[in-house]
Amino acid sequence: MNIVKFVFNPLQENTYLAWDSTLECVVIDAGNASAKEDRTLSDFIAEQGLTPVAAVNTHGHFDHFMGFADFYRVQREIIKVYGAPEVLDYCGSIFSFIRHEEIPVLPFEPVEICGMEVTLFPVVHDTPTYGMRIRADGKTFVYSCDTRAEICEESLDLMRDADLLLLDGIFPPGVNIAKHMNTAD
């Protein structure tokens, strides 16, 4: 399993690409928001010989999904978009003009995306938001963006024993914002 992070848009959102030996990739939280950022992502995909076949939306804040519009420009095939039903409903309504196939994913129920086992789990934010556990090639990557420290036990269980755990703590210790963790959390 390969994972690369890009930091995009004025809010410094993290976008991830994940792929395995098939070279089919999934874009997680497409936050690219300018022509330069679109080129950065599409150039990397081309340089690696990857084929983007899926996207995952963790939640419906614009900084995490607005880059999906770039697929309208570059995508020849219908892309599959995965996410929790309420996230897909919101994001899909904004991008209804883009050909895509929405694949609802229920929390705690693994699905296969690009040869990787992906499991969504709920986290606490100001809108329905999901972290994800990705398992491939004997490795486990767990990612949760925009969340507070109050995470249910079932979600915490999926976060345990990851080879790589990334939790966005976007504020320094002592800075407390109701919808985000700080780095001390």
C-alpha positions as CSV (number, residue, x, y, z in Angstrom):
1,M,0.0,0.0,0.0
2,N,1.2,3.5,-0.9
3,I,-0.1,6.7,0.6
4,V,0.9,10.2,-0.3
5,K,-0.4,13.4,1.4
6,F,-0.9,16.8,-0.3
7,V,-1.7,20.0,1.6
8,F,-4.2,22.0,-0.4
9,N,-6.2,25.2,-0.4
10,P,-6.0,28.2,1.9
11,L,-7.3,26.1,4.9
12,Q,-4.3,23.7,4.5
13,E,-6.5,20.6,4.1
14,N,-4.8,17.2,3.7
15,T,-5.7,15.3,0.6
16,Y,-4.4,11.7,0.3
17,L,-3.9,9.3,-2.5
18,A,-3.8,5.6,-1.7
19,W,-3.0,2.8,-4.1
20,D,-1.6,-0.7,-4.3
21,S,0.2,-2.8,-6.9
22,T,-2.8,-2.5,-9.4
23,L,-1.9,1.3,-9.7
24,E,-5.5,2.1,-9.4
25,C,-5.8,4.9,-6.8
26,V,-8.4,6.4,-4.5
27,V,-8.4,10.1,-3.7
28,I,-9.3,10.8,-0.1
29,D,-10.8,14.3,0.6
30,A,-10.0,16.0,-2.6
31,G,-9.2,19.5,-1.3
32,N,-7.4,20.9,-4.4
33,A,-8.9,24.3,-5.0
34,S,-6.8,26.0,-7.7
35,A,-5.5,25.3,-11.1
36,K,-2.0,25.0,-9.6
37,E,-3.2,22.4,-7.0
38,D,-5.2,20.6,-9.7
39,R,-1.9,20.3,-11.7
40,T,0.0,19.2,-8.7
41,L,-2.4,16.3,-8.1
42,S,-2.9,15.3,-11.8
43,D,0.9,15.5,-12.5
44,F,1.7,13.3,-9.6
45,I,-0.9,10.7,-10.7
46,A,0.5,10.8,-14.2
47,E,4.1,10.5,-13.1
48,Q,3.3,7.5,-10.9
49,G,1.3,5.8,-13.7
50,L,-1.8,5.8,-11.5
51,T,-5.4,5.6,-12.6
52,P,-7.9,7.4,-10.3
53,V,-10.9,5.2,-10.1
54,A,-12.4,6.2,-6.8
55,A,-12.8,9.0,-4.3
56,V,-13.8,9.0,-0.7
57,N,-15.5,12.0,1.1
58,T,-15.1,12.0,4.8
59,H,-17.5,14.8,5.4
60,G,-19.3,17.7,3.7
61,H,-17.0,20.7,4.3
62,F,-16.0,22.4,1.1
63,D,-12.2,22.3,1.9
64,H,-12.4,18.5,1.8
65,F,-14.3,17.8,-1.4
66,M,-14.2,20.8,-3.7
67,G,-11.3,19.3,-5.7
68,F,-13.7,16.7,-7.0
69,A,-14.7,19.3,-9.6
70,D,-11.4,18.8,-11.3
71,F,-12.4,15.2,-12.1
72,Y,-15.0,16.8,-14.4
73,R,-12.2,18.2,-16.5
74,V,-9.8,15.3,-16.5
75,Q,-11.8,12.1,-15.9
76,R,-12.9,10.0,-18.9
77,E,-14.6,7.3,-17.0
78,I,-17.3,7.6,-14.4
79,I,-15.6,7.7,-11.0
80,K,-16.9,5.9,-8.0
81,V,-17.4,8.1,-4.9
82,Y,-17.6,6.4,-1.6
83,G,-18.8,7.8,1.7
84,A,-21.4,7.6,4.4
85,P,-25.0,8.1,3.0
86,E,-25.5,11.5,4.5
87,V,-22.1,12.7,3.3
88,L,-22.8,11.5,-0.2
89,D,-26.2,13.1,-0.2
90,Y,-24.7,16.5,0.6
91,C,-21.6,16.3,-1.6
92,G,-23.5,14.7,-4.5
93,S,-26.0,17.4,-4.6
94,I,-23.3,20.0,-5.2
95,F,-21.6,17.9,-7.9
96,S,-24.7,16.5,-9.6
97,F,-23.4,17.9,-12.9
98,I,-20.4,15.6,-12.8
99,R,-20.8,12.0,-14.0
100,H,-20.1,9.8,-11.0
101,E,-21.4,6.8,-9.2
102,E,-22.2,7.2,-5.5
103,I,-21.4,4.1,-3.3
104,P,-22.9,4.5,0.2
105,V,-20.7,2.9,2.9
106,L,-22.1,2.2,6.3
107,P,-19.9,2.7,9.3
108,F,-18.0,-0.3,10.6
109,E,-18.8,-2.3,7.4
110,P,-15.6,-2.9,5.4
111,V,-15.7,-2.4,1.6
112,E,-13.1,-3.0,-1.1
113,I,-11.9,0.1,-2.9
114,C,-9.0,-0.3,-5.4
115,G,-8.0,-3.6,-3.9
116,M,-7.9,-2.2,-0.3
117,E,-10.2,-2.9,2.5
118,V,-11.7,0.4,3.7
119,T,-13.8,0.8,6.9
120,L,-15.4,4.1,7.8
121,F,-16.0,5.0,11.4
122,P,-17.8,8.0,12.9
123,V,-15.9,10.8,14.7
124,V,-17.1,14.0,16.3
125,H,-17.2,17.2,14.3
126,D,-19.9,19.8,13.6
127,T,-21.2,17.8,10.7
128,P,-21.4,14.1,10.1
129,T,-17.7,13.1,9.7
130,Y,-16.0,9.8,9.3
131,G,-12.5,8.5,9.8
132,M,-11.2,5.5,7.8
133,R,-9.2,2.4,8.3
134,I,-7.4,1.1,5.2
135,R,-5.9,-2.3,5.1
136,A,-3.8,-3.6,2.2
137,D,-0.6,-5.6,1.6
138,G,-0.6,-6.6,5.3
139,K,-0.5,-2.9,6.5
140,T,-3.1,-0.7,8.1
141,F,-3.4,3.0,7.7
142,V,-5.9,4.9,9.9
143,Y,-6.9,8.5,9.1
144,S,-9.3,10.9,10.8
145,C,-9.6,14.5,9.8
146,D,-11.4,17.3,11.5
147,T,-12.5,15.7,14.7
148,R,-12.7,16.2,18.4
149,A,-11.1,14.0,21.0
150,E,-14.4,12.5,22.1
151,I,-14.4,9.4,19.9
152,C,-16.7,6.4,20.6
153,E,-15.1,3.2,21.7
154,E,-16.1,1.3,18.6
155,S,-14.3,3.8,16.4
156,L,-11.3,3.8,18.8
157,D,-11.1,0.0,18.4
158,L,-10.7,0.4,14.6
159,M,-7.9,2.9,15.2
160,R,-5.8,0.6,17.4
161,D,-2.9,-1.4,16.1
162,A,-2.5,0.7,12.9
163,D,0.9,0.8,11.2
164,L,0.3,4.5,10.5
165,L,-2.3,6.6,12.4
166,L,-2.9,10.1,11.3
167,L,-5.2,12.3,13.4
168,D,-5.5,16.0,12.4
169,G,-4.7,18.1,15.4
170,I,-4.8,21.4,13.7
171,F,-4.2,23.7,16.7
172,P,-1.3,23.9,19.2
173,P,-1.8,22.8,22.8
174,G,-4.0,25.2,24.8
175,V,-5.9,26.4,21.8
176,N,-9.4,24.8,22.0
177,I,-11.9,25.0,19.2
178,A,-15.1,23.1,19.7
179,K,-15.0,21.1,16.5
180,H,-11.2,20.2,16.3
181,M,-8.6,18.6,18.3
182,N,-5.4,20.3,19.2
183,T,-2.0,18.6,19.1
184,A,-2.1,17.8,22.9
185,D,-5.4,15.9,22.5
